[in-house]
Structures are given as structure tokens and as C-alpha cells.
Amino acid sequence: MPNATLLSATLALLLCTGAAAAGQRTLIRAGQVIDVDNAVVLQDQAILIDSGRIVSLQAYRAGLAEGIKVLDWSAYTVSPGFMDMHTHLAGDLLNFSTEAFLKAKPEDDVLAGVDNARKTLQAGFTTVRDVGSYNAFVDVSLRDAIAKGWLPGPRMFVAGAYVTVPGGGGEVSGLVDAGKIPARMRVGVAKGEAEVVAKTNLILDNGVDWIKMIVTGAVLTDGTDVNQSEFSEAEVRAAVDTAAKRGHFVTAHAHGAQGIKYAIGGGVRSIEHASLIDDQGIAMAKQHGTWLVMDIYNGDYIDTVGRAQGWSAESLQKNLDTTDLQRQGFRKALNAGVKIAYGTDAGVYPHGDNAKQFPYMVRYGMSPMQAIQSATIEAARLLNKQDELGSVAPGKAADLVAMACNPVEKIECTAEVQWVIKDGVIIQGKANK
């Protein structure tokens, strides 16, 4: 999509702020470091960074910093950069109306993503898995612009478009006549195994990192039923096998219990939302090693803001029907030892507020350390990037967050971000704008 890319690049050149060179050696003196690999908090540490990578982590002592630039974070608690596995950076989902979505131009969605990406990074989220947009492949343009250094933002792994049935949960609205929806918003529409294979290949041909499949109806798509399975297990398997042949995985949007089981049985790597997961689904997720990415904060935002802004009665009711059950399922899955990664559905609520889910995860059963691990090393494992991302360790990307207090003691500290480093480059945090 050349127009989107060109406009994104042009704006980025105007917006980018100066930062320390990634190739410069820097020693950070950290008051505390959260070691997510070993689930401990280390005191008075020295983190050596060179060329965007962590070289060493050791106890601070006099003489370590000779000839090296020193960044004094001795008053802060330092964590690996946070990772959100369910975001929608491209576009403006907060303008919640079908009419607005239908009128959205690809280039406008990319440009909206510039601000969304900046807010996300400043909040301490250095990596995201972006789970698709109605305008196909605008997230690819945004990802590439960030990777080229044209604009500040998190490292992005993108889905590009939704594989969805006609009128299903991945359409702009299940109530809109397909003839009124632009073709660019229906790139992944498929019915039957053959079409699923074809559309999976088409989406992969456009440079995405993984495939997003809408296996059940959606809370915020009117005319769809969250309990209704929209793809069979065989159709899910067709997408999974096709993607695997090309080195990619599939994740499934699935609310209903049966759809969740179809998706797990079909071999997806993760389930998004998992609102109505039952005991059998939890057992299957444990058996298959399937990740759950459950946006357990988001229901409160939808209920409060959606009511105030007059969102559809259907969507608000579906949100009420799923929110508490999703949280119960989260607790059950956690207790069963199912793998859980941090994902918020940012975009449905304001970007930059990604950390608001941390306290909810603690409220519903996680320890603060487990919640932080879900947004760092566990998220990296979901992406199969644990050798590169997710912890403060030698050889990994220098992605760091400095907080004003210790989130292992008080999880709300995750929202008190003072400074952010991504790939060794210093970024101003929320508190320093």
C-alpha cells in the first residue's frame, strides 16, 4: 500500500525526536532489577549496553564505569520492556461506529498509528503483537516504518488482516451488506477449507508475521454470536498447516467454549479472549501447550465508556455476558497451569493505558511477579523470541523500563514509568513528556 507507506514516512520524519545512538556503550546503574528468568529482584545492579544489546548484568561496584557513559537509575526499579500481545495500533477504534470504520482510508489508519505507537512506547511497552485491522496490511506499513527508524514505536509483530467467514466476527459489522464494504476490508473473508488455504497464503504473501483467525462471533461486532463457532476444527487446521509450511503460526479469536476447543484442536498457538472457556477447554489448552491471551481489564472500560458514548445495546449486553465469566476462566486456567501471556486489546481502549491490566491480573490470581512475567518472558515465549527478548540478560535486546517504585511490591507501579529504553535507545517516558 504505497500511499500509506509514503505518508507514514513523511510524517515520521517530522515527528521523530532525537535519541542516544544505539551503538554507544552505556552503563546503567539500577537501584533494582526485576530478574524475570529467576523470579527475583536484584539490588544495585549495573547493566552494560552496547549496540542495542545487553552485554552484562552484575552487581554495581566502583570502577565499572570507567570510560563508559553512565545513566543513573539508582532511584528506579528496572524491568524488561513490557510486551502486549493483543493490540490494534493502526487506525482509530475509539471512534466506535461502523460508518467511521467503513470510511477510514488506509493512509489515515497508518497516520493514526503514529500517535498510537508513540503512546504505547512511552508507557513502557517496547514490543507488541498487533492483531489486525479492518483495512488490510496498514499494520505492516506501520511496523516497517518503526523498524526503519522513521518513527518511534514498539517492535511490532503483525497479522495484517483477519481470516473470517462472510458476515463473521472479523467483518466491519455482521449487519452490513457485504457489497457496501470496500474490498480492502474483506481480504481474509473465506468459507471452506480451500478458501481458508488461499486466503492464508494471500495474507502471508503481504509480509505479515503470523495469521489471525476469527473462530467465533465477536463482542463488538453486531449481528454475531460469541457462542457461535464460525470455523470448524478442520478449517482451523487448514490455516495452521498452511502457515506452518511457511514458518508462521496461527492465533484464534475465540469467545465461545466450542470454538475455543475447535481452535485448540486445530493447532493454533494462542487463543485470544477465551471469554467462555470451560473446564474441557482449559484441560485441552494445558495438554496442547496453547497460550491464552485474555483481556480481563477491557470489559470494565467497554461497560463504562460504551454506555456513556451510546455504543450499541447488543455489544454492551455481550460485554456484560462475557466479562465476569472471562475473569473466572482466567483464574481457573492460571490454577491449572495453562500458559498465559499479557494482552489487553489496546485500541478498544486508549493506547498508552496498556498497564491498567496488570492490577486485574493480580486481582484474579497472579502474583505481581507472575503478571510481570506474563508481559515479558512469557510473551517472548509466545512469539518464540525468548532468546532475543523478554528479560534483562546478556545477548538480549536492550529493552528496559524504569519505574518510580517496585511493581513486585505494588503492581500499580507498572503505570509509573519514568524512562524507557528500546534497542539501546533512550526514550522519554510518560512522566517526562
Secondary structure, DSSP 8 states (H G I E B T S, - for coil): -HHHHHHHHHHHHHH------TTS-EEEEEEEEEETTTTEEEEEEEEEEETTEEEEEEE--TTTTTTSEEEEEEEEEEEE-EEEEEE--SS-TTS--HHHHHH--HHHHHHHHHHHHHHHHHTTEEEEEE---SSTTHHHHHHHHHHTTSS---EEEE--SEEB-TTSTTSS-TTS-GGGS-GGG-TTB--SHHHHHHHHHHHHHTT-SSEEEE-B--TTSTT--TT-B-S-HHHHHHHHHHHHHTT--EEEEE-SHHHHHHHHHTT-SEEEE-TT--HHHHHHHHHHT-EEE--TTHHHHHHHHHHHHT--HHHHHHHHHHHHHHHHHHHHHHHTT--B-----BTTB-TT-GGGGHHHHHHTT--HHHHHHHTTHHHHHHTT-TTTSSSS-TTSB--EEEESS-TTT-GGGGG-EEEEEETTEEEE-GGG-
